[in-house]
Amino acid sequence: MLTRGAIVREAPGEYEVVDLELDDPQPDEVQVKVVASGLCHSDDHIATGDIPVGTYPFAGGHEGAGVVTKAHPNRKGIKEGDHVVFLAVPVCGHCRFCASGRQALCDLGAGILAGPRWTDGTYRLHTADGTPVGQMCGISTFVSTTTVSLDSVVKIDDDIPLDKACLVGCGVGTGWGSAVNAAAVQPGDTVIVMGAGGIGVNALQGAAHAGATTIIAVDPVPFKRESAPTFGATHAVETMDEAAELARQFTNGQGADSAILTVGVLTAEHVGQGLAAIRKDGTCVVTAMAPLAEVGAQVALGDLALSQKRLQGTLFGHSNPTWDIRRQLQLYRDGALKLDELVTRTYTLDEVTQGYRDMHEGKNIRGVIRHD
C-alpha cells in the first residue's frame, strides 16, 4: 500500500515527507495506522548524524501509538482494531535480559538502527522507485501507516487517548524509570535533574512518585524552569552550580542523593558536574545521549573511588515496557502521572521539521505529530 512518512536521506540532514510503499505484514508482524508520534530528541540525533544508522534513506520516529489495521492470527492475540503503543526497543521475552526482568536490554535491540527487519534482513518500506528505506527502531512512527514486528507493540485499553498514550513508548518511561529504577530514589531524597525537557520532566515525575522531598530542576531555558514545578520540581535553577549549592543546603553539606542527566546532547562536562553534585555513595544517572563517536568524560577519578560514588548509565530508564507501559497508563488514568501537560504543541506530519526547530529553540516540553 501507499503511505507517507518523514525520512532523512543523509546525515547531517533534515526530515522530508515523501510517499512510501509499505509491505503487508508477515505472520509475525502487524500493520498499524499511526495516530500520534512524539518528537523525541533521539530522532533528531539521527538527522544530525550524532547517531549513525545502517540504511539511508531512513524513516524516523520511535515513540508512537495507533490502531492495528492488518494482523494474522498470532501468539499475542493482537487483532485488527486493537490499540497499541510502539516499543522503542523490541522485546523478545526469552533472551537472558528479558528473562531476568531487563527488557530494555533485549538482544533484539542490537538491530534497531540497522534499517531492515532483524529477523531476515528485508525491508518493509521503499521509496516510489523501489529503494529500501530503513525503519527507526524497526517501527518508524513518523510514517502514517507502518508494518512492525509483534515484538514491537503492546496492546492497551481503548479508552486511553492515543495522542497521550504515544508518550509512554519512550519519553515517559525513560525519564520516570531514570529516577525510579536507575537512581532508585527513596522517600526523603534530594534529587537533581539536569535538563527539563521531554525526558527530564518525567524524571521529575518519577522522583516525586518515589517520595523525594527536594527535587531540583536545572535548565537554561526560562520556559522549562517555569514548567518544572508542574511535574514535581520543588526548585528550578539555571545552572548546575546553583543546583549543587542548593542540594548541599538541604543535606548538611553532603550533596544530592542522585543527579539525573537528561540534557539534549550530553557532554563530558555534564558528567563531571553530575558526579560533583552528589553525596558520598550517591548515584549519577546518565540518561542523555552523546554523539556516539565521542569518548571521555571530565570525572574526578579520586572522588569517584574515595567517595564511593556510582556512575550509572540507563537505557529507556531500565524499563520493562510490556509491564511498565500498562502501569504508567494506569497511573495516568488514576491521576498520578501527568501526560496531557507534557504536550506543548501538536503538529501535522508535514510540520515535522518545524517541530524540531521548536525543540531546539526551547519552545516545547514535548511536541506531538497527529497523523490525521
C-alpha positions in Angstrom: 0.0 0.0 0.0 1.0 3.7 -0.4 1.7 5.7 2.8 3.5 8.9 3.7 6.5 9.3 6.0 9.3 11.6 7.2 12.7 10.4 6.1 16.3 11.6 6.2 18.3 10.9 3.0 21.7 11.5 4.6 23.2 12.9 7.8 23.5 15.6 8.7 20.2 16.4 7.0 16.6 17.3 7.7 13.4 15.2 7.6 11.3 15.4 4.5 7.9 13.9 4.0 7.5 11.6 1.0 5.3 8.9 -0.4 6.4 5.4 0.5 5.4 1.9 -0.5 4.6 -0.3 2.6 4.6 -4.1 2.6 1.8 -6.1 4.1 2.6 -7.8 7.4 4.2 -11.2 7.6 2.8 -13.8 10.1 4.8 -12.4 13.0 4.0 -8.8 12.2 1.1 -6.3 12.3 0.3 -3.2 10.3 -0.7 -0.1 12.3 -2.3 3.2 11.4 -0.2 5.6 13.5 -2.4 8.1 15.3 0.3 10.1 17.1 4.0 10.2 17.4 6.2 12.1 19.9 9.0 14.3 18.6 11.9 12.7 20.7 15.4 14.1 20.6 16.8 10.7 19.6 15.2 11.1 16.1 17.0 14.5 15.9 20.2 12.7 16.7 19.6 10.6 13.6 19.2 13.7 11.4 22.3 15.4 12.8 24.4 12.3 12.5 25.2 12.1 16.2 23.7 8.6 16.0 24.7 7.0 12.7 22.4 4.4 11.1 22.9 1.5 8.7 20.5 2.5 5.9 19.7 5.7 4.1 17.0 6.8 3.4 15.9 6.3 7.0 12.3 6.8 8.3 12.2 8.4 11.7 10.0 8.1 14.8 10.2 5.6 17.7 7.6 7.0 20.1 4.0 6.4 19.0 0.6 4.8 19.3 -2.0 3.7 16.8 -4.7 1.2 15.7 -3.9 -2.2 14.2 -5.3 -2.4 10.6 -3.9 -5.8 9.5 -2.9 -8.8 11.6 -2.6 -12.5 11.1 -3.6 -14.9 14.0 -0.7 -14.5 16.3 0.9 -15.6 19.6 -0.1 -12.2 21.3 -3.7 -12.3 20.3 -3.4 -8.8 18.7 -6.1 -8.3 16.1 -7.4 -5.6 13.8 -8.9 -2.7 15.6 -6.7 -3.1 18.7 -5.0 0.0 20.1 -1.2 -0.4 20.6 1.8 1.6 21.9 5.0 1.0 20.0 8.2 -0.1 21.8 11.4 1.8 21.1 13.2 -1.5 21.8 11.6 -4.7 20.7 11.0 -7.3 23.4 11.5 -11.0 22.5 10.6 -12.2 26.0 13.1 -15.0 26.2 16.7 -13.8 25.9 18.8 -13.5 29.0 17.9 -9.9 29.6 14.1 -10.2 29.0 14.0 -13.4 31.2 15.8 -11.6 34.0 13.5 -8.6 34.0 15.7 -6.2 32.0 13.6 -5.9 28.8 15.2 -2.6 27.7 18.4 -4.6 27.0 16.7 -7.2 24.9 19.1 -8.8 22.4 16.9 -7.7 19.5 17.9 -4.1 20.3 21.2 -4.8 18.5 19.5 -4.4 15.2 17.2 -1.3 15.7 19.5 1.2 13.9 20.4 -1.1 11.0 17.3 -0.4 9.0 15.9 -3.8 7.9 13.9 -6.3 10.0 16.4 -8.0 12.3 14.9 -11.5 11.6 15.8 -11.7 7.9 17.4 -8.5 6.7 14.5 -7.5 4.5 12.7 -4.1 4.4 9.1 -3.2 4.8 9.3 0.4 3.4 10.5 1.5 0.0 10.5 4.8 -1.9 8.5 5.1 -5.1 11.5 3.9 -7.2 11.9 0.8 -5.0 14.8 2.0 -2.9 14.7 0.3 0.6 14.0 2.6 3.5 15.3 1.9 7.0 12.9 1.9 9.9 13.9 3.6 13.1 13.9 1.0 15.9 12.0 -1.3 13.5 8.9 0.9 13.7 9.2 4.4 12.2 6.3 6.2 13.8 6.9 9.2 11.5 5.1 7.1 8.9 1.3 7.3 8.7 0.8 3.5 8.4 3.7 1.2 9.3 4.4 -2.5 9.4 6.2 -3.8 12.6 7.1 -6.9 14.4 4.8 -8.3 17.1 7.7 -7.8 19.5 7.5 -4.0 18.9 3.9 -3.3 20.2 2.0 -3.6 23.4 -1.8 -3.7 23.4 -3.5 -1.0 25.6 -7.1 -0.3 26.6 -9.2 1.6 24.1 -10.2 4.4 26.5 -6.7 5.9 26.7 -6.3 8.8 24.2 -3.7 7.7 21.7 -2.1 11.2 21.4 -1.2 10.9 25.1 -0.5 7.1 25.2 2.2 7.6 22.5 4.4 9.3 25.1 4.8 6.2 27.2 6.6 4.4 24.4 9.8 6.3 25.2 9.9 9.7 26.9 7.8 8.9 29.9 9.3 5.5 30.7 12.8 6.7 30.1 12.6 9.7 32.4 10.3 8.1 35.0 12.5 5.0 35.1 15.7 7.0 35.3 14.5 8.2 38.7 12.5 5.2 40.0 14.7 2.4 38.6 18.2 3.6 37.7 18.6 6.2 40.5 16.5 4.1 43.0 15.1 7.3 44.5 13.9 6.8 48.1 11.4 8.8 50.2 13.0 11.9 51.6 15.8 12.0 48.9 17.3 15.2 47.4 17.4 14.8 43.6 18.9 17.0 40.8 17.5 16.6 37.3 19.8 18.3 34.7 17.6 19.2 31.7 13.9 19.8 32.0 12.7 18.8 28.5 10.6 15.8 27.4 12.7 13.3 29.3 13.7 15.4 32.3 10.2 16.4 33.3 9.4 12.7 33.5 12.4 12.1 35.7 10.9 14.9 37.9 7.6 13.0 38.0 9.4 9.7 38.8 11.4 11.3 41.6 8.2 12.8 43.1 6.4 9.5 42.7 9.2 7.7 44.6 9.0 10.2 47.5 11.8 12.6 47.0 11.2 15.7 49.1 13.7 18.1 47.4 13.7 17.9 43.6 15.8 20.4 41.8 15.3 21.0 38.0 18.2 22.6 36.1 17.7 24.2 32.7 18.9 27.4 31.0 15.6 27.9 29.3 13.1 30.0 31.4 10.0 28.3 29.9 11.3 24.9 31.1 12.1 26.2 34.5 8.7 27.7 34.8 7.1 24.4 33.7 9.2 22.2 36.1 7.0 22.6 39.2 4.0 21.2 37.3 5.9 17.9 37.1 7.1 17.8 40.7 10.1 20.1 40.9 10.4 21.9 44.3 13.1 24.2 42.9 14.2 25.2 39.4 17.5 26.9 38.7 19.6 27.8 35.6 22.9 26.1 36.3 24.4 23.0 37.9 26.5 25.2 40.2 23.3 26.7 41.7 21.7 23.2 41.9 24.7 21.7 43.7 24.8 24.5 46.2 21.1 24.2 46.8 21.3 20.5 47.3 24.1 21.0 49.9 21.9 23.4 51.8 19.3 20.7 52.2 21.7 17.9 53.1 24.0 19.4 55.7 26.6 20.0 53.1 26.6 16.4 51.7 25.1 16.9 48.2 22.2 15.4 46.3 21.4 11.7 46.8 21.2 11.4 43.0 21.7 13.5 39.9 20.0 12.5 36.7 21.4 13.8 33.4 18.6 14.4 30.8 20.1 17.1 28.6 19.5 17.2 24.9 23.1 16.4 23.9 25.4 15.0 26.6 28.9 16.4 27.0 31.9 15.4 29.1 31.4 18.4 31.3 27.8 17.4 32.2 29.0 14.1 33.6 31.6 15.8 35.7 29.1 18.3 37.0 26.6 15.5 37.9 29.2 13.5 39.9 30.4 16.6 41.7 26.9 17.4 42.8 26.1 14.1 44.6 27.0 13.0 48.1 29.2 10.1 49.2 27.6 6.8 48.0 25.4 8.8 45.7 24.3 8.0 42.1 24.8 10.0 38.9 22.5 8.6 36.2 23.4 9.2 32.6 20.2 9.1 30.5 21.1 11.6 27.8 22.8 10.7 24.6 26.2 12.0 23.4 27.4 11.7 19.8 28.4 8.0 19.6 31.9 8.9 18.4 32.6 11.0 21.5 34.9 9.4 24.1 35.8 10.6 27.6 34.3 12.4 30.5 35.6 15.0 32.9 35.4 12.9 36.0 37.4 13.4 39.2 38.7 9.9 39.5 39.8 10.2 43.1 36.4 11.4 44.1 34.7 8.5 42.3 36.6 6.0 44.4 37.1 7.7 47.7 33.5 8.9 47.9 32.1 5.6 46.7 30.0 7.3 44.0 28.2 5.5 41.3 28.1 6.5 37.6 25.0 4.6 36.2 24.1 4.5 32.6 20.5 3.7 31.7 18.7 2.6 28.6 15.0 3.6 28.4 15.0 4.0 32.2 15.8 0.4 33.0 12.3 -0.3 31.9 10.3 -3.5 31.3 7.9 -2.0 28.7 5.4 -4.8 28.4 4.6 -4.1 32.1 5.7 -0.5 32.6 3.6 0.9 29.7 0.4 -0.5 31.2 1.4 0.5 34.7 2.2 4.1 33.6 -1.1 4.3 31.7 -2.9 3.2 34.8 -1.1 5.8 36.9 -2.3 8.4 34.2 -5.9 7.0 34.5 -5.7 7.4 38.3 -4.4 11.0 38.1 -0.9 10.1 39.5 1.0 10.6 36.2 0.8 13.7 34.0 0.6 13.1 30.3 -1.7 15.8 29.0 0.5 18.5 30.4 3.6 17.1 28.6 2.3 18.1 25.2 3.2 21.7 24.4 2.1 21.7 20.8 0.8 19.3 18.2 2.0 19.2 14.5 0.9 17.7 11.3 3.3 15.2 9.7 4.3 17.9 7.2 5.4 20.1 10.1 8.0 17.6 11.5 10.9 19.9 10.6 9.2 22.8 12.3 8.6 20.7 15.4 12.4 20.0 15.7 13.2 23.7 15.2 10.8 24.5 18.1 12.5 21.8 20.2 16.0 23.4 19.5 14.6 26.8 20.4 13.3 25.5 23.8 9.7 26.1 23.0 8.3 22.6 23.7 8.3 20.2 26.6 7.1 17.6 24.0 5.8 18.1 20.5 3.5 15.5 19.1 2.7 14.7 15.5 -1.0 13.9 14.8 -1.5 11.7 11.8 -5.0 12.9 10.9 
